[in-house]
Amino acid sequence: MRTELLTTILDLLGVFANGLLGGAVARRQDLDLFGFGAMGLISGLGGGIIRDVLLQHGPPAALVHPAYIPTALAGAGVAFVMHVEHRAWDRLFLLVDAAAISLWATAGALITLAAGLGWLPAVLLGTITAIGGGVAREVMLQRIPTVFTAGPLYATVAMFVAALQVILVQVPALHDAAGTVVAVAAGFLLRIVAYQRGWRLPLGLEWEPGKIISRSPRTGGSPETPGD
């Protein structure tokens, strides 16, 4: 019961944070009140719904637990009523974003482990929980999701946090909550540092084997007319 309460609290915190992020995007896109609500619900509930559907353990928690939808709308509502100067809003957006990734990655990993699945599915679903809502939101806005572009580490942070949470669960000396606090704090710091230092994953490489072969010294017959 204690683990279930912890994961529910983490999930709801992630719902609020992602609902706030959805509202922030709605403000930047000059959407109306309905748009704020839609972006808040998609951002706040999307990742958790995808996770619960994949786990196939009944209806998604977001649709049966009475707190999920109001929590996502509350996050979007905060973004609707708060008018923050652009630079200050960017700083707040980054902090909330870092918290949301970490909270939901830990919640997704813990819920997957509680469902009896192994460590690799826990890391996968923890990552999906953290980024699923954002991906769905940006697809609806007809944009390439930021997790697929050359921005600072994002999905990688979620994967790191989920993996760290899975490892810490196996440490007998750590209380469940203590391990989760460590994982969330580590993910939060990693996201902030990655943003400030511009850490990015590499793009596609430019290696062209054909050019290397064409420049290699020929021995014997030519490639076009090979010898016997």
C-alpha positions in Angstrom: 0.0 0.0 0.0 2.8 2.4 0.8 4.4 1.9 -2.6 1.0 2.3 -4.3 0.5 5.6 -2.5 4.0 6.8 -3.4 3.5 6.0 -7.1 0.1 7.7 -7.1 1.5 10.9 -5.6 4.4 10.9 -8.1 2.0 10.3 -10.9 -0.3 13.2 -9.9 2.7 15.6 -9.4 3.8 14.6 -12.9 0.2 15.2 -14.2 0.1 18.7 -12.7 3.6 19.6 -14.0 2.8 18.4 -17.5 -0.6 20.0 -17.5 1.2 23.3 -16.6 3.7 22.7 -19.5 0.7 22.1 -21.9 -0.8 25.3 -20.7 2.5 27.1 -21.3 2.6 25.8 -24.9 -1.0 26.9 -25.4 -0.1 30.4 -24.3 2.8 30.5 -26.7 0.5 29.3 -29.5 -2.1 32.0 -28.6 -4.8 29.3 -28.1 -8.1 30.0 -26.4 -9.5 28.6 -23.1 -10.5 25.4 -24.8 -7.1 25.1 -26.3 -5.5 25.5 -22.8 -7.7 22.7 -21.5 -7.0 20.4 -24.4 -3.2 20.9 -24.2 -3.2 20.4 -20.5 -5.1 17.2 -20.7 -3.0 15.8 -23.5 0.2 16.7 -21.9 -0.8 15.8 -18.4 -2.5 12.5 -19.1 -1.1 11.2 -22.4 2.0 9.5 -21.1 0.2 7.8 -18.3 -2.6 6.6 -20.5 -0.1 5.1 -23.0 1.7 3.3 -20.1 -1.5 1.9 -18.6 -2.8 0.7 -22.0 0.5 -1.1 -22.6 0.3 -2.7 -19.1 -3.3 -4.0 -19.9 -4.3 -3.9 -16.2 -7.8 -2.5 -16.7 -8.8 1.1 -17.6 -6.1 3.7 -17.4 -5.8 5.3 -14.0 -6.4 8.8 -15.5 -9.9 7.7 -16.5 -10.9 6.0 -13.2 -9.1 8.0 -10.5 -11.1 11.1 -9.7 -8.0 13.3 -9.2 -6.2 12.9 -12.5 -8.4 15.0 -14.9 -8.9 17.9 -12.4 -5.1 17.9 -11.7 -4.2 18.2 -15.3 -6.8 21.0 -15.8 -5.5 22.8 -12.7 -2.0 22.8 -14.2 -3.3 24.3 -17.5 -5.4 26.7 -15.5 -2.3 28.1 -13.7 -0.7 28.8 -17.1 -4.0 30.4 -18.3 -4.3 32.9 -15.4 -0.6 33.6 -14.9 1.0 36.1 -17.3 4.8 35.8 -16.8 7.3 37.9 -18.6 8.9 35.9 -21.5 12.4 35.3 -20.0 11.0 34.5 -16.5 8.5 32.1 -18.1 11.3 30.3 -20.0 13.1 29.8 -16.7 10.0 28.5 -15.0 9.2 26.3 -18.0 12.7 24.7 -17.7 12.3 24.0 -14.0 8.8 22.5 -14.3 9.9 20.5 -17.4 12.9 19.0 -15.5 10.6 18.1 -12.5 8.0 16.6 -14.8 10.4 14.3 -16.6 11.9 13.0 -13.4 8.6 12.5 -11.5 6.9 10.7 -14.3 9.9 8.5 -15.2 10.1 7.3 -11.6 6.4 6.8 -11.4 6.3 4.8 -14.7 9.2 2.6 -13.6 7.7 1.9 -10.2 4.2 1.1 -11.6 5.7 -1.3 -14.2 7.8 -3.1 -11.5 4.7 -3.3 -9.3 2.9 -5.0 -12.2 5.4 -7.8 -12.1 7.5 -6.9 -15.2 11.2 -6.8 -15.4 13.8 -4.0 -15.4 13.9 -3.4 -19.1 10.1 -2.9 -19.5 10.3 -0.7 -16.4 12.9 1.6 -18.1 10.9 1.6 -21.4 7.6 2.4 -19.8 9.1 4.9 -17.4 10.5 6.8 -20.4 7.2 6.5 -22.3 5.3 7.9 -19.3 7.6 10.9 -19.1 7.6 11.8 -22.8 4.4 10.4 -24.2 2.2 13.4 -23.4 4.6 15.9 -24.8 5.0 13.9 -28.1 1.2 13.6 -28.5 0.8 17.3 -27.8 3.3 18.4 -30.4 2.0 16.0 -33.0 -1.5 17.6 -32.5 0.2 21.0 -33.1 1.8 19.6 -36.3 5.3 20.0 -35.0 8.2 17.5 -34.9 8.4 16.4 -31.2 11.3 17.9 -29.5 12.5 14.5 -28.2 13.4 13.7 -31.8 15.3 16.9 -32.6 18.8 18.1 -31.8 17.9 19.9 -28.6 19.4 19.4 -25.1 19.0 15.9 -23.5 15.3 15.2 -22.9 14.2 11.6 -23.5 17.7 10.5 -22.4 17.1 12.1 -19.0 13.8 10.2 -18.6 15.6 6.9 -19.5 18.4 7.7 -17.1 15.9 8.4 -14.2 13.9 5.3 -14.9 17.0 3.1 -15.0 18.3 4.7 -11.8 14.9 4.1 -10.1 15.0 0.5 -11.1 18.5 0.1 -9.6 17.7 1.9 -6.4 14.7 -0.3 -5.8 17.1 -3.3 -5.5 19.2 -1.6 -2.8 18.0 -3.0 0.6 19.4 -0.2 2.6 17.3 2.4 0.9 13.7 3.2 1.8 11.4 3.3 -1.2 10.8 7.0 -0.8 14.5 7.7 -0.3 15.5 6.0 -3.5 12.8 7.8 -5.4 14.0 11.2 -4.0 17.5 10.4 -5.2 16.3 9.4 -8.7 14.1 12.5 -9.1 16.8 14.8 -7.8 19.4 13.2 -10.2 17.1 13.6 -13.2 16.2 17.2 -12.3 19.9 18.2 -12.0 20.9 16.3 -15.2 18.1 18.1 -17.2 19.2 21.5 -15.9 22.9 20.9 -16.5 22.2 19.4 -20.0 20.2 22.5 -20.9 22.7 25.0 -19.6 25.7 23.3 -21.2 24.0 22.3 -24.4 24.5 18.6 -24.1 23.0 16.8 -27.1 23.0 13.4 -28.6 24.9 13.1 -31.9 23.1 13.4 -35.2 23.5 11.0 -38.1 27.1 10.5 -39.0 28.6 11.4 -42.4 30.6 8.2 -43.0 30.4 7.1 -46.6 32.0 3.7 -47.2 31.8 4.2 -51.0 34.2 7.0 -50.9 36.7 5.1 -48.8 36.6 2.2 -51.2 37.0 4.4 -54.2 40.1 6.1 -52.7 41.8 2.8 -51.6 44.9 1.8 -53.7 44.0 -0.7 -56.5 45.9 -4.0 -56.6 45.6 -6.4 -59.5 42.6 -5.8 -61.7 40.3 -2.8 -61.5 37.0 -3.0 -59.7 35.2 -2.6 -63.0 37.1 -5.5 -64.7 38.2 -7.9 -61.9 40.8 -10.5 -62.7 40.2 -14.3 -62.6 
